[in-house]
Amino acid sequence: MLILESLLGVQLSGDLMSFNPCIPMIWGSYQIEYRYRSTMYHIGVHNAGTGIKSVVVDGIVQADNTVHLVDDEGEHRVMVELGV
């Protein structure tokens, strides 16, 4: 969990996931598989700079740049774009 939070910048608070990555620019992108109860989240992070440019969940841009985790026993795709 330490690597997930400190390096990859995934922060969990109840059913809310936010992002604050601290990764080198040489990392073009990375993926995380995260299970929330009975639901799988496939998270892709595209590194184009610092700061969160956008967070998209199942094709829908999240206005608050966070993921509201739900336990619907499904699978969800999350795309995080870095570089403000």
Backbone hydrogen bonds in HBPLUS format (Angstrom, degrees):
<---DONOR---> <-ACCEPTOR-->    atom                        ^
c    i                          cat <-CA-CA->   ^        H-A-AA   ^      H-
h    n   atom  resd res      DA  || num        DHA   H-A  angle D-A-AA Bond
n    s   type  num  typ     dist DA aas  dist angle  dist       angle   num
A0005-GLU N   A0001-MET O   3.04 MM   4  6.29 153.9  2.11 150.0 155.8     1
A0006-SER N   A0002-LEU O   2.77 MM   4  5.82 166.5  1.79 161.3 163.2     2
A0007-LEU N   A0003-ILE O   3.11 MM   4  5.29 143.3  2.25 126.2 137.1     3
A0008-LEU N   A0003-ILE O   3.14 MM   5  6.47 169.9  2.15 164.4 167.6     4
A0010-VAL N   A0004-LEU O   2.94 MM   6  5.71 158.5  1.99 155.8 149.0     5
A0022-CYS N   A0007-LEU O   3.13 MM  15  5.35 175.3  2.13 150.3 151.0     6
A0020-ASN N   A0009-GLY O   2.66 MM  11  4.30 140.8  1.81 120.3 133.4     7
A0011-GLN N   A0018-SER O   2.84 MM   7  5.16 173.2  1.85 147.4 148.3     8
A0018-SER N   A0011-GLN O   2.86 MM   7  5.16 163.1  1.89 150.3 156.1     9
A0013-SER N   A0016-LEU O   2.92 MM   3  5.25 155.9  1.98 156.4 161.8    10
A0016-LEU N   A0013-SER O   3.11 MM   3  5.25 147.2  2.22 114.8 124.7    11
A0069-LEU N   A0015-ASP O   2.74 MM  54  4.95 141.7  1.89 141.5 149.5    12
A0017-MET N   A0067-VAL O   2.85 MM  50  4.98 161.3  1.89 149.1 154.9    13
A0067-VAL N   A0017-MET O   2.82 MM  50  4.98 163.4  1.84 149.6 155.0    14
A0027-TRP N   A0024-PRO O   3.07 MM   3  5.77 157.7  2.12 117.0 123.0    15
A0047-ASN N   A0028-GLY O   2.82 MM  19  5.10 162.1  1.86 139.1 143.0    16
A0030-TYR N   A0045-VAL O   3.00 MM  15  5.39 145.9  2.12 142.7 152.8    17
A0045-VAL N   A0030-TYR O   2.84 MM  15  5.39 166.3  1.85 168.4 171.0    18
A0032-ILE N   A0043-ILE O   2.78 MM  11  5.02 155.1  1.84 147.2 154.6    19
A0043-ILE N   A0032-ILE O   2.83 MM  11  5.02 173.7  1.84 167.5 165.3    20
A0034-TYR N   A0041-TYR O   2.88 MM   7  5.06 171.9  1.88 154.6 157.3    21
A0041-TYR N   A0034-TYR O   2.70 MM   7  5.06 158.5  1.75 154.1 161.6    22
A0036-TYR N   A0039-THR O   2.76 MM   3  5.19 159.1  1.80 162.6 165.8    23
A0039-THR N   A0036-TYR O   2.93 MM   3  5.19 161.0  1.96 126.4 132.3    24
A0040-MET N   A0074-GLY O   3.10 MM  34  6.52 158.4  2.14 157.7 158.3    25
A0076-HIS N   A0040-MET O   2.91 MM  36  6.38 153.2  1.98 156.6 165.5    26
A0042-HIS N   A0076-HIS O   2.85 MM  34  6.14 171.1  1.85 170.2 172.0    27
A0078-VAL N   A0042-HIS O   2.82 MM  36  6.01 167.0  1.83 160.3 158.4    28
A0044-GLY N   A0078-VAL O   2.83 MM  34  6.19 162.7  1.86 156.7 161.0    29
A0080-VAL N   A0044-GLY O   2.78 MM  36  6.14 168.0  1.79 165.4 169.7    30
A0046-HIS N   A0080-VAL O   2.85 MM  34  6.25 164.1  1.88 170.4 175.0    31
A0082-LEU N   A0046-HIS O   2.91 MM  36  6.06 168.8  1.93 175.6 174.6    32
A0084-VAL N   A0050-THR O   3.14 MM  34  6.51 158.3  2.19 165.1 158.4    33
A0083-GLY N   A0051-GLY O   2.89 MM  32  5.38 155.7  1.95 140.9 146.6    34
A0053-LYS N   A0081-GLU O   2.70 MM  28  5.33 151.7  1.78 151.2 158.7    35
A0054-SER N   A0081-GLU O   3.19 MM  27  5.15 153.5  2.26 135.1 138.5    36
A0081-GLU N   A0054-SER O   2.86 MM  27  5.15 170.1  1.87 152.9 156.0    37
A0062-GLN N   A0055-VAL O   2.78 MM   7  5.59 168.4  1.80 174.9 170.9    38
A0056-VAL N   A0079-MET O   2.88 MM  23  5.12 159.3  1.92 145.5 152.5    39
A0079-MET N   A0056-VAL O   2.83 MM  23  5.12 157.0  1.89 147.4 155.2    40
A0057-VAL N   A0060-ILE O   2.92 MM   3  5.21 160.9  1.95 144.2 139.7    41
A0060-ILE N   A0057-VAL O   2.94 MM   3  5.21 162.2  1.97 114.0 120.0    42
A0058-ASP N   A0077-ARG O   2.77 MM  19  5.14 167.4  1.79 158.2 162.2    43
A0065-ASN N   A0062-GLN O   3.02 MM   3  5.16 165.8  2.04 113.5 116.7    44
